[in-house]
Amino acid sequence: MQHPKAAMYLGSTRSMLISPHLVTDVHQHAVIQFTCSLDGKPFRVWTESDGWQHAEAVLIGSSVPHSLKEFDGWQVTTCIMPDVQTGRLVQDKVLAGKTIKYYLEKDILPVIDALQITRKQLLSDSNIFNSLTDTVFHHLLQEKPFTPPLDDRIKRVINYIRQHIHNKIVASELASLIYLSEDRFLHLFREQVGAPLRQYVIWQRVAVATQALMEGQSIKVAAYEGGFSDQAHFSRNFSLMFGAQPSAYAALKPLYHFGFFHNI
């Protein structure tokens, strides 16, 4: 039995949106976006380079202005930070300098089959969320990138960041926490996590603030919960990530189920 509610899931470096009505004005965001129809029904996508095109699935690069419309049925949009290892590989190997790549349904059948679960049940397990997003990006890459296990020192830092996200996060203090120089720590963090410390912390702040917003807090309080200096700082970073203001997503709360997971 299919659930009637659209859903948005936000992870540590990825997000997923399941919706029957994903129509957007022209916008851009920092994340790489993959959108496909779950019903085999084409939609229209606009970019500056190609104008309006019919598509069954598209991969859109980071910071590329685009618009989507004329959906008939359900779609899934999966996004990933371009700075993490998998995001960089998708940007470099799959897009390979292009702003957008189009797919036919037959090219992505394993992805569509895997994503059908999102119409049958709401996701409550981070392992399922991680597995589904991996399925999307690994299929696009036609490979499964090697991901080394996290160093225990970096695990400690990540736990510290989560526990203190509402405070100022200082690289030198994190380095001291695991007895490394700041330069060595920053190198190890990027090597292990796949993203620079600053970008990782900003994404975590956005995720925590968004969760507070969806739980009924005001944008001002949500910004504080995420450790942003003020409401404008949160709104600016939210818009960079998702191409819209937090208030636009807050208005969707009655229509959407929201879930929050850690994938790193």
C-alpha positions in Angstrom: 0.0 0.0 0.0 1.4 3.4 -1.0 1.6 6.2 1.5 -0.2 9.4 0.5 2.3 11.9 1.8 5.3 13.4 0.1 8.6 13.2 2.0 11.9 14.9 2.4 14.9 13.3 4.0 18.0 15.2 5.0 21.3 13.4 5.8 24.8 14.6 6.7 25.8 15.1 3.1 22.8 14.1 1.1 19.1 14.7 0.7 16.1 13.1 -0.9 12.7 14.5 -1.9 9.7 12.3 -2.9 6.9 14.4 -4.3 3.9 14.3 -6.8 4.2 18.0 -7.5 7.8 19.1 -7.8 7.4 22.3 -9.9 10.1 24.9 -9.4 10.9 28.4 -10.6 14.4 29.0 -12.0 16.8 28.5 -9.1 20.2 27.1 -8.4 21.9 25.4 -5.4 25.3 24.1 -4.3 24.3 20.4 -4.3 24.3 18.1 -7.4 20.7 17.0 -8.2 19.3 13.8 -9.8 15.6 13.8 -10.5 13.7 10.9 -12.0 10.0 9.9 -12.5 8.8 6.8 -10.6 5.9 6.4 -13.0 7.7 6.5 -16.3 6.1 9.8 -17.2 8.4 12.5 -18.7 8.6 16.0 -17.3 10.2 19.2 -18.6 13.4 20.7 -17.4 15.0 24.1 -18.3 18.6 25.1 -18.3 20.4 28.1 -19.8 22.3 25.9 -22.2 19.5 23.7 -23.5 16.3 25.7 -22.8 13.2 23.6 -22.2 13.6 19.8 -22.8 11.5 16.8 -22.1 13.2 14.3 -19.8 12.6 11.0 -17.9 15.5 11.6 -15.6 18.2 14.3 -15.3 21.4 14.9 -13.5 22.1 18.6 -12.8 25.5 20.0 -11.8 26.3 22.1 -8.8 25.2 25.8 -9.0 23.5 25.4 -12.4 20.3 27.5 -12.8 17.4 25.3 -13.7 13.6 24.8 -13.5 11.3 21.8 -13.5 7.6 21.6 -14.5 4.8 19.5 -16.1 5.1 16.5 -13.8 2.4 13.8 -14.0 3.0 11.3 -11.2 5.6 10.9 -8.5 9.3 11.8 -8.7 12.3 11.4 -6.6 15.1 14.0 -6.3 18.3 13.0 -4.7 21.0 15.5 -4.0 24.6 15.3 -2.8 27.2 17.8 -1.7 29.8 18.3 -4.5 32.7 18.4 -2.1 32.3 14.8 -0.8 34.1 12.0 -2.6 31.1 10.6 -4.4 29.8 14.1 -5.3 33.2 15.0 -6.8 33.2 11.8 -8.8 29.7 12.4 -10.2 30.6 16.0 -11.1 34.0 15.0 -12.7 33.3 11.6 -14.3 29.5 11.6 -15.1 28.8 15.3 -15.9 32.4 15.7 -17.1 32.2 19.4 -17.7 28.5 19.4 -18.7 25.8 21.3 -16.8 23.2 18.6 -17.3 22.9 15.0 -18.4 19.7 13.3 -19.6 18.7 9.7 -19.0 16.0 7.5 -20.5 14.0 5.3 -18.1 15.6 2.1 -19.5 19.0 3.5 -18.5 18.1 3.8 -14.9 15.7 0.9 -14.2 17.7 -0.5 -11.2 17.5 3.0 -9.6 13.8 3.3 -10.3 13.1 -0.2 -9.0 15.1 0.5 -5.8 13.3 3.9 -5.2 9.8 2.4 -5.4 10.1 1.7 -1.7 9.8 5.4 -1.0 6.2 5.3 -2.3 5.3 2.3 -0.2 6.7 3.4 3.2 8.2 6.3 5.0 11.8 5.9 5.7 12.8 5.7 9.4 16.1 3.8 9.1 19.3 5.7 8.2 20.7 2.5 6.7 17.9 2.4 4.1 18.3 6.1 3.3 22.1 5.6 2.9 21.5 2.4 0.7 19.0 4.2 -1.6 21.2 7.2 -2.1 24.2 5.0 -2.7 22.2 3.0 -5.3 21.4 6.2 -7.2 25.0 7.6 -7.3 26.8 4.3 -7.7 24.6 3.5 -10.7 25.3 6.8 -12.3 29.0 6.3 -11.8 28.8 2.6 -12.8 31.1 1.8 -9.9 31.1 1.7 -6.1 33.8 4.1 -4.9 36.0 2.7 -2.2 35.2 4.3 1.1 37.7 3.6 3.9 36.4 3.1 7.4 36.4 6.3 9.5 39.4 6.8 11.7 38.4 6.7 15.4 39.8 10.2 15.8 37.5 11.6 13.1 34.5 9.7 14.6 35.3 11.5 17.9 35.4 14.9 16.1 32.1 14.2 14.2 30.4 13.3 17.5 31.8 16.4 19.1 30.5 18.6 16.2 27.0 17.0 16.5 26.9 17.6 20.3 28.1 21.2 20.0 26.6 22.3 16.7 24.8 25.2 18.3 28.2 26.6 19.3 31.1 28.0 17.4 33.2 25.2 15.8 36.9 26.0 15.8 39.3 23.9 13.7 42.2 24.4 16.2 40.1 23.2 19.1 39.0 20.1 17.1 42.6 19.4 16.3 43.6 19.6 19.9 40.8 17.2 20.8 42.6 14.4 18.9 46.2 15.6 19.5 47.0 16.7 15.9 48.2 20.0 14.4 45.5 22.0 12.8 47.0 21.5 9.3 47.3 17.7 9.8 43.8 17.5 11.2 42.2 19.4 8.3 43.9 17.2 5.9 42.8 14.0 7.7 39.3 15.3 8.0 38.9 15.9 4.3 40.6 12.7 3.5 38.3 10.7 5.7 35.0 12.6 5.3 35.5 13.7 1.7 34.5 17.3 2.4 36.3 20.3 3.9 35.6 20.9 7.6 33.9 24.2 7.0 31.5 22.9 4.3 30.7 19.8 6.5 29.9 22.0 9.5 27.6 24.3 7.4 25.6 21.3 6.1 25.2 20.0 9.7 24.0 23.4 10.8 21.5 23.6 8.0 20.3 20.1 8.8 19.8 20.8 12.5 18.2 24.2 11.9 15.9 22.7 9.3 14.8 19.9 11.7 14.0 22.5 14.4 12.0 24.5 11.8 10.0 21.4 10.8 9.3 20.6 14.4 7.6 24.0 14.8 10.3 26.4 15.8 10.5 29.9 14.3 13.2 30.6 11.7 15.0 32.7 14.3 15.0 30.0 16.9 15.8 27.3 14.3 18.8 29.4 13.2 20.0 29.5 16.8 19.6 25.8 17.3 21.8 25.2 14.3 24.5 27.6 15.5 24.0 30.3 12.9 24.8 33.9 14.0 21.4 35.1 12.9 18.3 34.3 10.9 19.8 35.8 7.7 22.9 33.6 8.0 20.7 30.5 8.2 18.4 31.6 5.3 21.4 32.4 3.1 23.0 29.0 3.6 19.7 27.2 3.3 19.0 28.9 0.0 22.5 28.0 -1.3 21.9 24.4 -0.5 18.3 24.0 -1.7 17.5 27.0 -3.9 14.7 28.3 -1.8 14.1 30.1 1.5 13.4 28.2 4.7 9.9 29.7 4.9 9.0 28.0 1.6 9.8 24.6 3.1 8.1 25.4 6.4 4.9 26.1 4.4 5.1 22.5 3.1 5.1 20.9 6.5 1.4 19.9 6.4 2.0 18.1 3.0 5.4 16.5 3.7 6.9 14.0 6.1 10.4 15.1 7.1 13.1 12.7 8.2 16.7 13.4 9.4 19.6 11.0 9.2 23.3 10.8 9.6 25.2 9.2 6.7 28.6 10.3 8.0 
